[in-house]
Amino acid sequence: MIKGIGLDMCSISRVQSILDREGPDGAFFRRAFSDAEREEASLRHDLAAFYAARFAVKEAVFKAVAPLTEKGFDLRIVESVHRPDGSPAVRVTEKLAPYLKEADIGTLHLSITTEGDYAAAMVVAE
């Protein structure tokens, strides 16, 4: 049963502006992304697009899950990864798991896309 849906879009050029101003180790990136995500980003040539897509994932998960819980959560607890086949997934960490349990969510389905200056993510919480 679908419990929640989240959709978010993020401007790649806006993320590029933050990268230009702060660098990849800036406050925004430390505040919004986990160490694992920042490490993966360091291996990418498309840093702004990578971060924009991952930020959209965090917001989409928040929109799908937060209304079903009693407490808000830090965006860093949402990590997106690639499965061996290359498809995107949300990593259920020990910090995210209690929120999913409280909301009675067993699976988060994720889709990510980029087009032009935008990255978008959609999450279906089941």
All heavy atoms as an XYZ file, in Angstrom:
968
protein
N       0.837     -1.178      0.000
C       0.000      0.000      0.000
C       0.889      1.252      0.000
O       1.861      1.332      0.737
C      -0.889     -0.001      1.239
C      -1.775      1.226      1.304
S      -3.029      1.117      2.581
C      -2.177      1.894      3.924
N       0.540      2.201     -0.823
C       1.286      3.458     -0.875
C       0.941      4.296      0.345
O      -0.220      4.573      0.619
C       0.991      4.219     -2.176
C       1.523      3.428     -3.368
C       1.618      5.624     -2.130
C       1.183      4.024     -4.715
N       1.975      4.692      1.074
C       1.807      5.498      2.288
C       2.109      6.973      2.045
O       1.609      7.833      2.750
C       2.732      4.972      3.398
C       2.591      3.512      3.712
C       1.365      3.232      4.519
C       1.626      3.610      5.945
N       0.591      3.315      6.864
N       2.973      7.249      1.076
C       3.340      8.629      0.800
C       4.069      8.756     -0.515
O       4.645      7.787     -1.015
N       4.000      9.961     -1.079
C       4.694     10.267     -2.325
C       5.433     11.583     -2.130
O       4.894     12.522     -1.548
C       3.708     10.402     -3.504
C       2.989      9.073     -3.753
C       4.429     10.856     -4.773
C       1.872      9.162     -4.755
N       6.660     11.645     -2.605
C       7.436     12.873     -2.535
C       8.066     13.171     -3.878
O       8.547     12.271     -4.562
N       8.035     14.433     -4.254
C       8.619     14.875     -5.517
C       9.364     16.170     -5.252
O       8.850     17.052     -4.549
C       7.510     15.108     -6.549
C       7.921     15.722     -7.888
C       8.787     14.751     -8.671
C       6.672     16.085     -8.691
N      10.569     16.278     -5.792
C      11.310     17.525     -5.634
C      12.176     17.762     -6.860
O      12.584     16.821     -7.539
C      12.190     17.500     -4.382
C      12.664     18.890     -4.004
O      11.817     19.686     -3.548
O      13.849     19.189     -4.196
N      12.457     19.035     -7.114
C      13.295     19.448     -8.231
C      14.298     20.466     -7.705
O      13.956     21.304     -6.866
C      12.420     20.065     -9.327
C      13.164     20.400    -10.578
S      12.055     20.781    -11.955
C      11.182     22.188    -11.340
N      15.520     20.403     -8.196
C      16.586     21.284     -7.724
C      17.348     21.845     -8.931
O      17.653     21.121     -9.877
C      17.524     20.485     -6.830
S      18.821     21.450     -6.037
N      17.671     23.124     -8.867
C      18.412     23.784     -9.935
C      19.902     23.422     -9.849
O      20.555     23.659     -8.826
C      18.242     25.300     -9.819
O      19.193     25.969    -10.598
N      20.426     22.874    -10.921
C      21.842     22.505    -10.964
C      22.710     23.762    -10.914
O      23.739     23.788    -10.237
C      22.142     21.659    -12.215
C      21.383     20.330    -12.134
C      23.648     21.422    -12.377
C      21.387     19.513    -13.410
N      22.299     24.834    -11.602
C      23.106     26.064    -11.596
C      23.142     26.706    -10.211
O      24.145     27.320     -9.837
C      22.597     27.062    -12.639
O      21.280     27.460    -12.372
N      22.072     26.545     -9.443
C      22.077     27.076     -8.066
C      23.093     26.319     -7.213
O      23.838     26.910     -6.432
C      20.688     26.970     -7.461
C      20.601     27.583     -6.098
C      19.170     27.703     -5.646
N      19.115     28.276     -4.323
C      18.310     27.865     -3.377
N      17.455     26.886     -3.615
N      18.329     28.417     -2.196
N      23.136     25.007     -7.376
C      24.126     24.204     -6.655
C      25.529     24.567     -7.133
O      26.464     24.674     -6.328
C      23.839     22.698     -6.813
C      24.965     21.858     -6.223
C      22.506     22.341     -6.171
N      25.689     24.804     -8.435
C      27.001     25.212     -8.954
C      27.440     26.536     -8.330
O      28.607     26.714     -8.005
C      26.970     25.334    -10.478
C      28.318     25.655    -11.081
C      29.345     24.567    -10.824
O      29.144     23.420    -11.195
N      30.456     24.918    -10.183
N      26.509     27.459     -8.145
C      26.822     28.743     -7.500
C      27.320     28.536     -6.074
O      28.260     29.201     -5.635
C      25.596     29.656     -7.472
O      25.234     30.028     -8.766
N      26.698     27.612     -5.361
C      27.135     27.315     -3.990
C      28.522     26.678     -4.024
O      29.390     27.014     -3.211
C      26.120     26.414     -3.266
C      24.771     27.129     -3.146
C      26.638     26.031     -1.879
C      23.627     26.228     -2.695
N      28.746     25.769     -4.976
C      30.076     25.160     -5.122
C      31.130     26.222     -5.420
O      32.227     26.194     -4.845
C      30.069     24.124     -6.244
C      29.557     22.742     -5.902
C      29.296     21.940     -7.169
C      30.540     22.011     -5.007
N      30.802     27.161     -6.312
C      31.745     28.221     -6.666
C      32.061     29.102     -5.463
O      33.199     29.544     -5.292
C      31.183     29.092     -7.796
C      31.082     28.345     -9.119
O      31.704     27.270     -9.266
O      30.343     28.840    -10.005
N      31.064     29.345     -4.636
C      31.225     30.228     -3.476
C      31.896     29.522     -2.294
O      32.784     30.071     -1.662
C      29.853     30.765     -3.061
C      29.894     31.818     -1.990
C      28.525     32.432     -1.705
N      27.546     31.451     -1.247
C      26.469     31.067     -1.930
N      26.212     31.559     -3.120
N      25.639     30.180     -1.437
N      31.470     28.281     -2.000
C      31.924     27.584     -0.791
C      32.942     26.483     -1.043
O      33.648     26.079     -0.124
C      30.734     26.916     -0.080
C      29.703     27.838      0.457
C      28.632     27.082      1.244
O      28.722     25.846      1.399
O      27.705     27.747      1.719
N      32.925     25.936     -2.253
C      33.717     24.744     -2.514
C      32.981     23.518     -2.003
O      32.011     23.629     -1.253
N      33.419     22.328     -2.388
C      32.709     21.103     -2.023
C      32.750     20.772     -0.529
O      31.987     19.933     -0.071
C      33.393     20.016     -2.850
C      34.734     20.578     -3.177
C      34.562     22.065     -3.254
N      33.623     21.438      0.216
C      33.693     21.209      1.662
C      32.999     22.316      2.446
O      33.170     22.432      3.656
C      35.158     21.093      2.115
C      35.828     19.875      1.519
O      35.166     18.821      1.423
O      37.005     19.976      1.138
N      32.202     23.128      1.751
C      31.521     24.247      2.381
C      30.426     23.814      3.328
O      30.023     22.646      3.393
N      29.922     24.793      4.062
C      28.918     24.543      5.103
C      27.659     23.878      4.563
O      27.114     22.962      5.184
C      28.568     25.852      5.798
N      27.192     24.317      3.405
C      25.969     23.721      2.851
C      26.138     22.224      2.634
O      25.272     21.426      2.990
C      25.583     24.396      1.530
C      24.492     23.665      0.792
C      23.175     23.735      1.225
C      24.786     22.892     -0.321
C      22.168     23.042      0.557
C      23.786     22.204     -1.007
C      22.479     22.280     -0.560
N      27.247     21.832      2.053
C      27.474     20.422      1.724
C      27.697     19.586      2.985
O      27.238     18.451      3.054
C      28.627     20.292      0.729
C      28.317     21.023     -0.551
C      28.852     22.285     -0.782
C      27.453     20.492     -1.477
C      28.544     22.988     -1.930
C      27.121     21.183     -2.635
C      27.672     22.438     -2.860
N      28.376     20.150      3.980
C      28.554     19.431      5.245
C      27.233     19.299      5.989
O      26.989     18.297      6.663
C      29.579     20.144      6.125
C      31.007     20.025      5.641
C      32.013     20.518      6.680
N      31.618     21.705      7.386
C      31.859     22.966      6.987
N      32.509     23.182      5.855
N      31.473     23.995      7.711
N      26.377     20.292      5.877
C      25.096     20.296      6.587
C      24.063     19.386      5.917
O      23.244     18.768      6.587
C      24.571     21.729      6.674
C      23.324     21.920      7.487
C      22.937     23.384      7.636
N      22.717     24.041      6.353
C      23.487     24.995      5.832
N      24.542     25.430      6.476
N      23.211     25.540      4.669
N      24.092     19.308      4.602
C      23.037     18.597      3.880
C      23.387     17.168      3.480
O      22.486     16.360      3.259
C      22.653     19.383      2.629
N      24.679     16.844      3.371
C      25.070     15.547      2.832
C      25.901     14.751      3.820
O      26.709     15.312      4.563
C      25.846     15.737      1.525
C      25.015     16.386      0.459
C      25.064     17.753      0.264
C      24.152     15.632     -0.319
C      24.276     18.370     -0.697
C      23.363     16.236     -1.290
C      23.423     17.610     -1.473
N      25.719     13.447      3.791
C      26.486     12.559      4.667
C      27.935     12.480      4.178
O      28.256     12.842      3.035
C      25.873     11.163      4.670
O      26.082     10.537      3.412
N      28.798     11.966      5.032
C      30.197     11.761      4.644
C      30.293     10.836      3.434
O      31.088     11.076      2.516
C      31.000     11.164      5.808
C      31.185     12.140      6.955
O      31.027     13.365      6.752
O      31.486     11.674      8.078
N      29.463      9.790      3.419
C      29.495      8.835      2.298
C      29.084      9.509      0.993
O      29.693      9.256     -0.055
C      28.580      7.652      2.599
N      28.088     10.380      1.045
C      27.658     11.077     -0.169
C      28.732     12.045     -0.657
O      28.983     12.146     -1.862
C      26.358     11.837      0.086
C      25.160     10.930      0.224
C      23.927     11.656      0.693
O      24.007     12.455      1.652
O      22.873     11.421      0.091
N      29.367     12.740      0.264
C      30.420     13.679     -0.138
C      31.626     12.929     -0.703
O      32.264     13.394     -1.644
C      30.803     14.593      1.025
C      29.672     15.556      1.375
C      30.055     16.728      2.257
N      31.036     16.457      3.271
C      30.759     16.006      4.506
N      29.530     15.763      4.854
N      31.724     15.816      5.375
N      31.890     11.755     -0.166
C      32.989     10.940     -0.691
C      32.665     10.471     -2.113
O      33.510     10.546     -3.002
C      33.234      9.734      0.214
C      34.404      8.884     -0.231
C      34.668      7.732      0.719
O      34.502      7.905      1.937
O      35.057      6.664      0.217
N      31.424     10.012     -2.336
C      31.037      9.596     -3.690
C      31.085     10.775     -4.649
O      31.538     10.649     -5.788
C      29.638      8.981     -3.696
C      29.249      8.474     -5.066
C      27.877      7.840     -5.136
O      27.257      7.591     -4.097
O      27.428      7.597     -6.276
N      30.642     11.937     -4.192
C      30.644     13.132     -5.040
C      32.062     13.484     -5.490
O      32.262     13.935     -6.621
C      30.019     14.304     -4.301
N      33.032     13.275     -4.616
C      34.419     13.635     -4.944
C      34.955     12.822     -6.123
O      35.946     13.213     -6.742
C      35.321     13.468     -3.715
O      35.523     12.096     -3.426
N      34.302     11.718     -6.440
C      34.724     10.873     -7.554
C      34.022     11.227     -8.857
O      34.309     10.631     -9.904
C      34.450      9.401     -7.220
C      35.063      8.880     -5.924
C      34.581      7.462     -5.644
C      36.578      8.941     -5.981
N      33.104     12.176     -8.794
C      32.272     12.513     -9.957
C      32.817     13.724    -10.697
O      33.355     14.649    -10.097
C      30.840     12.815     -9.495
C      30.150     11.702     -8.728
C      29.923     10.484     -9.586
N      29.044     10.800    -10.678
C      27.806     10.388    -10.791
N      27.282      9.609     -9.876
N      27.074     10.729    -11.825
N      32.615     13.738    -12.003
C      33.019     14.898    -12.806
C      31.893     15.934    -12.886
O      32.133     17.098    -13.152
C      33.436     14.452    -14.211
C      32.291     13.993    -15.056
N      31.736     12.745    -14.928
C      31.588     14.644    -16.009
C      30.739     12.635    -15.784
N      30.619     13.760    -16.451
N      30.670     15.503    -12.641
C      29.488     16.360    -12.722
C      28.986     16.715    -11.320
O      27.845     16.444    -10.972
C      28.389     15.665    -13.523
C      28.029     14.285    -12.958
O      28.787     13.752    -12.120
O      26.979     13.758    -13.347
N      29.837     17.333    -10.545
C      29.581     17.579     -9.125
C      28.262     18.309     -8.867
O      27.481     17.899     -8.009
C      30.751     18.378     -8.549
C      31.019     18.304     -7.073
C      31.189     16.878     -6.602
C      32.256     19.118     -6.727
N      27.990     19.374     -9.586
C      26.767     20.152     -9.344
C      25.523     19.318     -9.649
O      24.566     19.316     -8.873
C      26.765     21.435    -10.161
N      25.526     18.586    -10.743
C      24.375     17.746    -11.091
C      24.198     16.622    -10.071
O      23.074     16.299     -9.681
C      24.538     17.175    -12.496
N      25.310     16.037     -9.645
C      25.256     14.975     -8.639
C      24.616     15.497     -7.360
O      23.676     14.899     -6.833
C      26.669     14.449     -8.352
C      26.711     13.435     -7.242
C      26.487     12.092     -7.516
C      26.960     13.820     -5.943
C      26.523     11.146     -6.490
C      26.990     12.886     -4.909
C      26.768     11.545     -5.189
N      25.128     16.619     -6.851
C      24.593     17.169     -5.603
C      23.145     17.642     -5.759
O      22.329     17.466     -4.850
C      25.456     18.316     -5.087
C      26.624     17.869     -4.243
C      27.908     18.331     -4.512
C      26.457     17.013     -3.177
C      28.981     17.944     -3.722
C      27.524     16.611     -2.391
C      28.778     17.084     -2.662
O      29.841     16.695     -1.884
N      22.798     18.229     -6.881
C      21.417     18.683     -7.089
C      20.463     17.495     -7.067
O      19.396     17.555     -6.432
C      21.301     19.450     -8.407
N      20.824     16.419     -7.734
C      19.971     15.231     -7.753
C      19.841     14.630     -6.362
O      18.741     14.260     -5.930
C      20.525     14.199     -8.730
N      20.943     14.558     -5.643
C      20.908     13.980     -4.297
C      20.128     14.861     -3.326
O      19.455     14.360     -2.435
C      22.324     13.737     -3.764
C      23.124     12.696     -4.539
C      22.258     11.509     -4.917
N      22.937     10.477     -5.626
C      23.080     10.414     -6.954
N      22.642     11.373     -7.720
N      23.659      9.391     -7.523
N      20.188     16.179     -3.507
C      19.399     17.059     -2.652
C      17.912     16.874     -2.950
O      17.085     16.839     -2.033
C      19.805     18.526     -2.825
C      19.229     19.403     -1.761
C      19.782     19.428     -0.490
C      18.129     20.194     -2.020
C      19.239     20.220      0.507
C      17.578     20.996     -1.032
C      18.142     21.007      0.236
N      17.563     16.724     -4.221
C      16.167     16.469     -4.596
C      15.676     15.165     -3.972
O      14.527     15.086     -3.521
C      16.023     16.445     -6.120
N      16.534     14.149     -3.909
C      16.162     12.880     -3.268
C      15.828     13.115     -1.803
O      14.803     12.640     -1.297
C      17.289     11.832     -3.396
C      17.010     10.616     -2.505
C      17.472     11.407     -4.837
N      16.685     13.849     -1.108
C      16.457     14.113      0.317
C      15.123     14.802      0.542
O      14.353     14.424      1.435
C      17.597     14.965      0.873
C      18.924     14.237      0.910
C      20.051     15.199      1.205
C      21.374     14.477      1.202
N      21.497     13.465      2.254
N      14.843     15.808     -0.259
C      13.587     16.545     -0.111
C      12.392     15.653     -0.460
O      11.350     15.713      0.202
C      13.596     17.777     -1.007
C      14.565     18.848     -0.542
C      14.069     19.617      0.667
O      12.840     19.660      0.906
O      14.908     20.180      1.386
N      12.523     14.825     -1.480
C      11.427     13.939     -1.872
C      11.138     12.906     -0.775
O       9.976     12.630     -0.464
C      11.740     13.255     -3.202
N      12.192     12.351     -0.176
C      12.000     11.405      0.925
C      11.327     12.110      2.093
O      10.375     11.587      2.692
C      13.333     10.753      1.362
C      13.165      9.974      2.666
C      13.867      9.843      0.266
N      11.799     13.306      2.403
C      11.191     14.068      3.497
C       9.697     14.269      3.243
O       8.866     14.056      4.123
C      11.900     15.418      3.652
C      11.303     16.280      4.714
C      11.621     16.073      6.051
C      10.412     17.280      4.396
C      11.054     16.862      7.047
C       9.840     18.073      5.381
C      10.164     17.866      6.704
N       9.335     14.651      2.026
C       7.931     14.906      1.691
C       7.083     13.636      1.764
O       5.903     13.703      2.105
C       7.832     15.533      0.306
C       8.375     16.950      0.264
C       8.453     17.471     -1.154
C       9.052     18.878     -1.182
N       9.209     19.364     -2.561
N       7.670     12.495      1.448
C       6.936     11.234      1.484
C       6.799     10.672      2.897
O       5.797     10.052      3.222
C       7.617     10.202      0.587
N       7.815     10.919      3.751
C       7.871     10.258      5.052
C       7.475     11.167      6.218
O       6.736     10.743      7.111
C       9.284      9.680      5.299
C       9.405      9.078      6.683
C       9.625      8.649      4.230
N       7.949     12.387      6.237
C       7.756     13.267      7.399
C       6.303     13.444      7.825
O       6.017     13.448      9.028
C       8.419     14.619      7.166
N       5.350     13.584      6.899
C       3.960     13.740      7.343
C       3.416     12.535      8.108
O       2.401     12.637      8.791
C       3.179     13.934      6.038
C       4.180     14.420      5.054
C       5.463     13.746      5.443
N       4.091     11.400      7.997
C       3.632     10.174      8.647
C       4.311      9.924      9.985
O       4.078      8.896     10.612
C       3.884      8.978      7.713
C       3.287      9.103      6.305
C       3.782      7.975      5.418
C       1.767      9.119      6.376
N       5.177     10.852     10.400
C       5.908     10.690     11.655
C       5.613     11.861     12.582
O       5.091     12.886     12.165
C       7.435     10.610     11.420
O       7.888     11.861     10.923
C       7.785      9.500     10.453
N       5.991     11.686     13.831
C       5.771     12.726     14.836
C       6.898     13.746     14.904
O       6.755     14.768     15.540
C       5.587     12.081     16.218
C       4.319     11.270     16.336
C       3.067     12.138     16.260
O       3.050     13.237     16.846
O       2.112     11.710     15.579
N       8.014     13.449     14.281
C       9.165     14.335     14.373
C       9.783     14.565     13.000
O       9.750     13.690     12.145
C      10.201     13.753     15.334
C      10.579     12.342     14.988
C      11.397     11.694     16.087
C      11.641     10.259     15.689
N      11.422      9.302     16.675
N      10.329     15.726     12.794
C      11.054     15.998     11.558
C      12.412     15.321     11.614
O      12.774     14.749     12.630
N      13.154     15.386     10.510
C      14.465     14.769     10.557
C      15.492     15.539      9.751
O      15.167     16.307      8.866
C      14.427     13.298     10.146
C      13.879     13.014      8.771
C      14.678     13.120      7.645
C      12.573     12.592      8.623
C      14.184     12.815      6.398
C      12.071     12.298      7.370
C      12.873     12.403      6.254
N      16.724     15.316     10.097
C      17.884     15.922      9.469
C      18.059     15.296      8.077
O      18.021     14.077      7.933
C      19.093     15.615     10.357
C      20.371     16.271      9.906
O      20.587     16.435      8.694
O      21.176     16.615     10.778
N      18.270     16.113      7.069
C      18.402     15.605      5.705
C      19.582     14.654      5.525
O      19.583     13.828      4.626
C      18.526     16.764      4.723
C      17.281     17.635      4.556
C      17.568     18.769      3.579
C      16.089     16.827      4.107
N      20.588     14.763      6.388
C      21.754     13.882      6.253
C      21.440     12.429      6.515
O      22.216     11.556      6.143
C      22.874     14.338      7.180
C      23.571     15.588      6.676
C      24.569     16.062      7.674
N      23.820     16.566      8.836
C      24.332     17.300      9.796
N      25.604     17.598      9.777
N      23.603     17.733     10.779
N      20.289     12.125      7.134
C      19.971     10.718      7.381
C      19.447     10.042      6.121
O      19.296      8.834      6.096
C      18.997     10.515      8.561
C      17.597     11.004      8.225
C      19.551     11.152      9.824
C      16.550     10.602      9.239
N      19.165     10.817      5.085
C      18.712     10.262      3.811
C      19.917     10.177      2.882
O      20.512     11.188      2.537
C      17.608     11.131      3.171
C      17.207     10.565      1.814
C      16.409     11.257      4.096
N      20.283      8.962      2.510
C      21.401      8.741      1.595
C      20.898      8.004      0.366
O      20.200      6.998      0.487
C      22.490      7.883      2.243
C      23.303      8.597      3.275
C      24.440      7.729      3.780
O      24.441      6.505      3.558
O      25.333      8.280      4.404
N      21.268      8.500     -0.789
C      20.929      7.784     -2.013
C      22.193      7.141     -2.566
O      23.274      7.708     -2.482
C      20.283      8.711     -3.040
O      21.098      9.817     -3.313
N      22.024      5.952     -3.085
C      23.139      5.159     -3.606
C      22.720      4.555     -4.944
O      21.563      4.655     -5.340
C      23.539      4.033     -2.626
C      24.044      4.612     -1.314
C      22.364      3.090     -2.362
N      23.657      3.930     -5.600
C      23.354      3.192     -6.824
C      23.447      1.702     -6.534
O      24.408      1.250     -5.905
C      24.333      3.557     -7.942
C      24.107      4.919     -8.474
N      24.839      6.006     -8.091
C      23.198      5.369     -9.356
C      24.404      7.075     -8.721
N      23.408      6.721     -9.497
N      22.475      0.962     -6.991
C      22.523     -0.495     -6.903
C      23.557     -1.000     -7.913
O      23.977     -0.253     -8.790
C      21.154     -1.078     -7.237
C      20.084     -0.751     -6.227
C      18.779     -1.465     -6.632
N      17.725     -1.144     -5.725
C      16.683     -0.357     -6.028
N      16.557      0.168     -7.226
N      15.754     -0.098     -5.131
N      23.948     -2.260     -7.818
C      24.917     -2.809     -8.782
C      24.483     -2.649    -10.241
O      25.324     -2.508    -11.120
C      25.012     -4.284     -8.382
C      24.697     -4.287     -6.915
C      23.648     -3.212     -6.735
N      23.167     -2.632    -10.494
C      22.695     -2.466    -11.876
C      22.654     -1.006    -12.318
O      22.282     -0.698    -13.443
C      21.326     -3.114    -12.066
C      20.208     -2.417    -11.290
O      20.461     -1.395    -10.610
O      19.065     -2.899    -11.365
N      23.033     -0.086    -11.414
C      23.075      1.333    -11.744
C      21.838      2.113    -11.355
O      21.829      3.339    -11.403
N      20.772      1.430    -10.972
C      19.543      2.127    -10.594
C      19.702      2.775     -9.212
O      20.451      2.288     -8.367
C      18.363      1.157    -10.599
O      18.532      0.151     -9.613
N      18.995      3.880     -8.984
C      19.124      4.580     -7.705
C      18.289      3.919     -6.618
O      17.272      3.276     -6.887
C      18.591      5.976     -8.019
C      17.562      5.738     -9.079
C      18.105      4.604     -9.903
N      18.739      4.093     -5.384
C      18.019      3.571     -4.225
C      18.297      4.468     -3.026
O      19.313      5.163     -2.991
C      18.468      2.146     -3.917
N      17.404      4.435     -2.065
C      17.624      5.117     -0.794
C      18.216      4.088      0.157
O      17.647      3.007      0.342
C      16.307      5.685     -0.218
C      16.545      6.278      1.163
C      15.719      6.722     -1.164
N      19.362      4.424      0.727
C      19.986      3.533      1.714
C      19.256      3.725      3.039
O      19.182      4.839      3.554
C      21.459      3.861      1.892
C      22.131      2.973      2.943
C      23.558      3.346      3.175
N      24.296      3.198      1.911
C      25.508      3.683      1.697
N      26.125      4.361      2.628
N      26.095      3.501      0.538
N      18.722      2.644      3.568
C      18.041      2.721      4.858
C      19.103      2.561      5.944
O      19.548      1.445      6.228
C      16.924      1.673      4.989
C      16.272      1.766      6.364
C      15.896      1.864      3.882
N      19.508      3.669      6.503
C      20.533      3.679      7.541
C      19.889      3.461      8.906
O      18.665      3.536      9.052
C      21.266      5.032      7.553
O      20.322      6.057      7.874
C      21.904      5.328      6.189
N      20.719      3.244      9.899
C      20.181      3.064     11.256
C      19.501      4.333     11.761
O      18.643      4.265     12.633
C      21.276      2.614     12.216
C      22.405      3.609     12.416
C      23.502      3.088     13.323
O      23.926      1.934     13.146
O      23.938      3.864     14.189
N      19.838      5.483     11.186
C      19.178      6.729     11.585
C      17.839      6.919     10.880
O      16.912      7.495     11.443
C      20.091      7.922     11.317
C      21.314      7.930     12.207
C      22.208      9.102     11.901
C      23.450      9.058     12.782
N      24.374     10.141     12.464
N      17.712      6.449      9.647
C      16.459      6.580      8.906
C      15.454      5.496      9.294
O      14.239      5.742      9.307
C      16.737      6.526      7.397
C      15.535      6.622      6.459
C      14.763      7.930      6.685
C      15.982      6.513      5.007
N      15.922      4.320      9.623
C      15.052      3.172      9.899
C      13.952      3.452     10.925
O      12.802      3.063     10.698
C      15.891      1.964     10.310
N      14.237      4.121     12.050
C      13.152      4.365     13.024
C      12.009      5.213     12.465
O      10.850      5.002     12.823
C      13.847      5.094     14.175
C      15.286      4.780     14.040
C      15.525      4.570     12.584
N      12.323      6.139     11.567
C      11.279      6.965     10.956
C      10.399      6.115     10.039
O       9.182      6.264     10.025
C      11.896      8.112     10.164
C      12.618      9.095     11.029
C      13.972      8.964     11.302
C      11.947     10.187     11.581
C      14.636      9.862     12.102
C      12.603     11.106     12.383
C      13.959     10.940     12.646
O      14.607     11.832     13.443
N      11.036      5.231      9.286
C      10.282      4.356      8.390
C       9.418      3.383      9.190
O       8.264      3.127      8.831
C      11.220      3.597      7.457
C      12.081      4.457      6.528
C      12.952      3.574      5.648
C      11.234      5.394      5.696
N       9.970      2.901     10.302
C       9.202      1.994     11.152
C       7.991      2.719     11.735
O       6.878      2.182     11.716
C      10.087      1.444     12.269
C       9.376      0.434     13.137
C      10.282     -0.164     14.175
C       9.486     -1.173     14.989
N      10.303     -1.819     16.002
N       8.195      3.919     12.248
C       7.095      4.691     12.822
C       6.001      4.951     11.783
O       4.807      4.912     12.093
C       7.603      6.031     13.364
C       6.511      6.903     13.943
C       6.991      8.272     14.374
O       8.223      8.535     14.360
O       6.134      9.107     14.715
N       6.399      5.192     10.550
C       5.447      5.487      9.473
C       4.918      4.217      8.809
O       4.108      4.296      7.890
C       6.120      6.380      8.431
N       5.365      3.046      9.271
C       4.968      1.755      8.710
C       5.300      1.665      7.216
O       4.485      1.231      6.405
C       3.476      1.498      8.951
C       3.096      0.045      8.703
O       3.962     -0.841      8.873
O       1.934     -0.196      8.308
N       6.525      2.086      6.883
C       7.011      2.053      5.506
C       8.062      0.952      5.395
O       9.041      0.946      6.133
C       7.617      3.413      5.099
C       6.532      4.479      5.086
C       8.314      3.314      3.742
C       7.053      5.894      4.941
N       7.842      0.041      4.461
C       8.788     -1.047      4.261
C       9.743     -0.812      3.106
O      10.850     -1.323      3.082
N       9.296     -0.029      2.120
C      10.104      0.187      0.922
C       9.972      1.622      0.449
O       8.881      2.200      0.490
C       9.630     -0.748     -0.223
O       9.663     -2.097      0.234
C      10.508     -0.613     -1.448
N      11.094      2.185      0.007
C      11.107      3.491     -0.653
C      11.539      3.258     -2.093
O      12.648      2.792     -2.348
C      12.079      4.459      0.035
C      11.715      4.898      1.441
C      12.870      5.671      2.071
C      10.443      5.734      1.441
N      10.659      3.556     -3.034
C      10.979      3.447     -4.453
C      11.451      4.815     -4.928
O      10.811      5.824     -4.635
C       9.741      3.026     -5.250
C       9.152      1.736     -4.786
N       9.658      0.509     -5.159
C       8.105      1.488     -3.963
C       8.936     -0.440     -4.600
N       7.987      0.124     -3.869
N      12.552      4.854     -5.668
C      13.180      6.117     -6.047
C      13.409      6.197     -7.547
O      13.849      5.230     -8.174
C      14.531      6.244     -5.322
C      15.448      7.389     -5.725
C      14.802      8.744     -5.441
C      16.782      7.262     -4.993
N      13.138      7.367     -8.093
C      13.500      7.672     -9.471
C      14.145      9.048     -9.496
O      13.678      9.972     -8.823
C      12.251      7.664    -10.366
O      12.619      7.932    -11.702
N      15.251      9.169    -10.238
C      15.987     10.428    -10.353
C      16.155     10.736    -11.840
O      16.406      9.830    -12.640
C      17.397     10.331     -9.733
C      17.346      9.921     -8.276
C      18.145     11.654     -9.869
C      18.715      9.616     -7.676
N      16.065     12.017    -12.194
C      16.340     12.426    -13.558
C      16.977     13.806    -13.566
O      16.791     14.581    -12.626
C      15.049     12.420    -14.418
O      15.406     12.597    -15.791
C      14.089     13.504    -13.996
N      17.756     14.068    -14.597
C      18.280     15.411    -14.828
C      17.946     15.798    -16.256
O      17.947     14.957    -17.154
C      19.812     15.500    -14.619
O      20.447     14.570    -15.495
C      20.191     15.201    -13.186
N      17.653     17.065    -16.436
C      17.358     17.591    -17.766
C      17.692     19.072    -17.747
O      17.139     19.825    -16.937
C      15.881     17.383    -18.121
C      15.497     17.918    -19.483
C      16.181     17.187    -20.639
O      16.398     15.963    -20.537
O      16.509     17.848    -21.636
N      18.599     19.463    -18.631
C      18.990     20.870    -18.679
C      19.552     21.307    -17.339
O      20.486     20.708    -16.834
N      18.948     22.331    -16.761
C      19.433     22.901    -15.512
C      18.765     22.284    -14.272
O      18.940     22.788    -13.171
C      19.218     24.414    -15.506
C      19.872     25.083    -14.313
O      21.002     24.679    -13.946
O      19.255     25.986    -13.717
N      18.010     21.216    -14.433
C      17.258     20.700    -13.296
C      17.522     19.238    -13.035
O      17.711     18.440    -13.949
C      15.753     20.933    -13.507
C      15.426     22.384    -13.492
C      15.286     23.080    -14.690
C      15.317     23.092    -12.311
C      15.024     24.439    -14.694
C      15.061     24.454    -12.305
C      14.917     25.123    -13.494
O      14.682     26.470    -13.492
N      17.493     18.907    -11.751
C      17.532     17.529    -11.300
C      16.239     17.319    -10.513
O      15.819     18.183     -9.754
C      18.742     17.292    -10.397
N      15.610     16.173    -10.713
C      14.368     15.880    -10.026
C      14.414     14.464     -9.458
O      15.088     13.580     -9.992
C      13.182     16.016    -10.966
N      13.678     14.289     -8.368
C      13.574     12.974     -7.743
C      12.137     12.746     -7.308
O      11.463     13.682     -6.857
C      14.505     12.870     -6.541
N      11.707     11.503     -7.444
C      10.391     11.104     -6.966
C      10.565      9.875     -6.086
O      11.321      8.961     -6.430
C       9.466     10.769     -8.118
C       8.100     10.347     -7.648
S       6.994     10.079     -9.021
C       5.580      9.456     -8.140
N       9.860      9.886     -4.967
C       9.901      8.779     -4.024
C       8.478      8.315     -3.753
O       7.591      9.141     -3.519
C      10.579      9.195     -2.703
C      10.437      8.117     -1.638
C      12.042      9.507     -2.929
N       8.284      7.011     -3.801
C       7.020      6.407     -3.390
C       7.316      5.571     -2.165
O       8.158      4.666     -2.206
C       6.408      5.545     -4.521
C       5.136      4.856     -4.026
C       6.116      6.408     -5.746
N       6.645      5.886     -1.062
C       6.803      5.157      0.187
C       5.712      4.099      0.265
O       4.531      4.430      0.188
C       6.719      6.123      1.360
N       6.130      2.845      0.391
C       5.167      1.750      0.397
C       5.253      0.987      1.701
O       6.330      0.792      2.253
C       5.498      0.829     -0.792
C       4.549     -0.287     -0.996
C       4.903     -1.115     -2.224
O       6.088     -1.240     -2.573
O       3.964     -1.630     -2.824
